[in-house]
Structures are given as C-alpha cells and as structure tokens.
Amino acid sequence: MSIFHSMNTTGSALTAQRLRMDVISSNMANVDTTRATMENGEWVPYRRKTVTLTSKEGQFSNYLNTAMGSTSKQGVGNGVKVTGINNDTETPFKLIYDPTHPDANDEGYVQTSNVDPLKEMVNLISATRSYEANVTAFNANKSMLTKALEIGK
C-alpha cells in the first residue's frame, strides 16, 4: 500500500462530488427548458440527470470483515468512482397552463422539465458538505504526512 493511498482515496471522492455539483448545476440551469432533445420525432423538455457512485472495488462487508480481524485478503477502501450519469425517466414532466407559449399543446399546456429546484438544492448542499468533509480529511492527511517527515530532522 502506498503512503499516498488515503490521498488518492480522498481525491477520488473530491472528483466524484465535484461532478455531482456540476450535474446539479446543469439541472438547475435547465429547470424551465421546454425543448431539450428529440424523442420519436418530437421535442421533449430537459430530463433531470442523476449521478451514480460506487466503491472502486469490493463490498462494504469485505472491509468490515477485514477491520474485525477476518482472514479476508481484501484491503482498505480504494475510493469512489462514477458509474453513470442517468436521465430521470421516472419523474413525469410538469404541465403548466400557458396557451400563449409557443410550445403549448392544443389544450394550452406546456410540458416543462422534471427538475424540482428544492430537491436539487438539497442535493447540492449534500454534495457541498461531502466535498468539504473530504477537503478536511485530505488536509488532515497532508498535515500528518508533513509531521511524519519532520520526525527525521
């Protein structure tokens, strides 16, 4: 195991949380977008995107068994990775009555994105807090390594 293993682990978390914040920002920017992509020959509104994160390798139970003294050969965690940026197809588009809008249907309703600004703000706060916690862990690790180097002086 490298001396910088924990920094690499924290770095992967920082990268993942930054991507989460970028995707959330994109969702917020497109909250009122009525024409984003073509599906089946028709324009559809912007679909909310979500980020899927997983452990780089192994299951939590393997790490738990290792920590409890099991003879498992699985080591400590190796960070997090982004496995996908997915479109939210389960949440329906919002319908707003605005017969003067150019994208209104025959009944006067306009389909808008399925982005909920409140949910996005909660997710943004969560990603920001995770990012801050990882910066704190990174700085603590850096400080410990610096102090370890000073021991030899």
C-alpha positions in Angstrom: 0.0 0.0 0.0 1.3 3.4 -0.9 1.9 6.2 1.5 -0.4 8.3 -0.6 -3.2 5.7 -0.7 -5.5 7.8 1.5 -4.9 10.9 -0.6 -5.8 9.0 -3.7 -9.0 7.8 -2.0 -9.9 11.3 -0.9 -9.1 12.6 -4.3 -11.5 10.2 -6.0 -14.2 11.4 -3.6 -13.4 15.1 -4.4 -13.7 14.4 -8.1 -17.0 12.5 -7.7 -18.6 15.2 -5.6 -17.4 17.9 -8.0 -19.1 16.0 -10.8 -22.3 15.7 -8.7 -22.3 19.5 -8.2 -21.8 20.1 -11.9 -24.7 17.8 -12.8 -26.9 19.5 -10.2 -25.9 22.9 -11.6 -26.9 21.7 -15.1 -30.3 20.6 -13.8 -30.9 23.9 -12.1 -29.9 25.8 -15.3 -32.4 23.8 -17.3 -35.3 23.9 -14.9 -37.5 25.9 -17.4 -36.2 24.3 -20.7 -39.1 23.1 -22.8 -37.1 21.8 -25.8 -34.0 19.8 -25.0 -33.9 16.7 -27.1 -35.8 14.9 -29.9 -37.6 11.7 -29.0 -39.7 9.9 -31.5 -39.7 12.9 -33.8 -40.9 15.3 -31.1 -39.2 17.8 -28.9 -39.2 16.9 -25.2 -38.2 19.0 -22.2 -35.0 18.7 -20.3 -34.8 15.5 -18.2 -33.2 15.7 -14.8 -29.9 13.9 -14.6 -28.5 12.0 -11.6 -25.0 10.7 -10.8 -24.5 7.1 -9.7 -21.5 6.5 -7.5 -20.0 3.1 -6.4 -17.0 1.9 -4.5 -13.9 1.4 -6.7 -13.7 -2.2 -5.6 -15.1 -4.6 -3.1 -18.2 -4.6 -0.9 -18.6 -2.9 2.5 -18.9 -6.3 4.2 -15.4 -7.2 3.0 -14.0 -4.1 4.6 -15.9 -4.7 7.8 -14.6 -8.3 8.0 -11.1 -7.1 7.5 -11.5 -4.5 10.2 -12.9 -7.1 12.6 -9.8 -9.3 12.1 -11.1 -11.7 9.5 -8.6 -13.5 7.3 -10.1 -12.0 4.2 -7.4 -10.7 1.8 -9.5 -7.6 0.9 -7.7 -4.4 1.9 -8.9 -1.0 2.8 -11.2 1.0 0.6 -9.9 2.4 -2.7 -12.2 5.4 -3.1 -15.3 6.0 -5.2 -16.0 6.1 -8.9 -18.8 7.5 -11.1 -20.6 4.6 -12.8 -23.0 6.7 -14.7 -24.9 9.9 -15.3 -28.5 8.8 -15.9 -31.7 10.6 -17.1 -34.5 10.6 -14.6 -37.3 8.9 -16.6 -39.5 8.0 -13.6 -40.4 11.6 -12.7 -43.0 12.9 -15.1 -42.7 16.3 -16.8 -44.6 19.2 -15.3 -47.6 20.6 -17.1 -48.1 24.4 -16.9 -51.1 26.1 -18.4 -49.9 28.8 -20.7 -51.8 29.0 -24.0 -49.6 31.8 -25.3 -46.4 29.8 -25.0 -45.1 28.6 -28.4 -44.7 25.0 -27.1 -48.2 24.8 -25.7 -50.3 21.9 -26.9 -53.9 22.1 -28.2 -55.3 22.4 -24.6 -52.8 25.2 -23.8 -50.5 23.2 -21.6 -46.7 23.3 -21.8 -44.5 20.5 -20.8 -41.6 21.6 -18.7 -38.6 19.7 -17.2 -38.9 17.3 -14.4 -36.4 19.2 -12.3 -37.5 20.1 -8.8 -35.5 23.1 -7.6 -36.0 22.2 -3.9 -34.7 18.7 -4.4 -31.7 20.0 -6.4 -30.8 22.4 -3.7 -30.9 19.7 -1.0 -28.7 17.5 -3.3 -26.3 20.5 -3.8 -26.0 21.1 -0.1 -25.3 17.4 0.4 -22.6 17.3 -2.3 -21.1 20.5 -1.0 -20.9 19.1 2.6 -19.3 15.9 1.3 -16.8 17.9 -0.7 -15.9 20.0 2.3 -15.5 16.9 4.5 -13.2 15.3 2.0 -11.1 18.5 1.8 -10.8 18.4 5.6 -9.7 14.7 5.5 -7.2 15.5 2.7 -5.7 18.4 4.7 -5.5 16.3 7.9 -3.7 13.6 6.0 -1.3 16.1 4.5 -0.6 17.5 7.9 0.1 14.0 9.3 2.5 13.2 6.5 4.3 16.6 6.9 4.7 15.9 10.7 6.0 12.4 9.9 8.7 13.9 7.7 9.7 16.3 10.4 10.3 13.5 12.8 13.5 12.6 10.9 15.1 16.0 11.3 
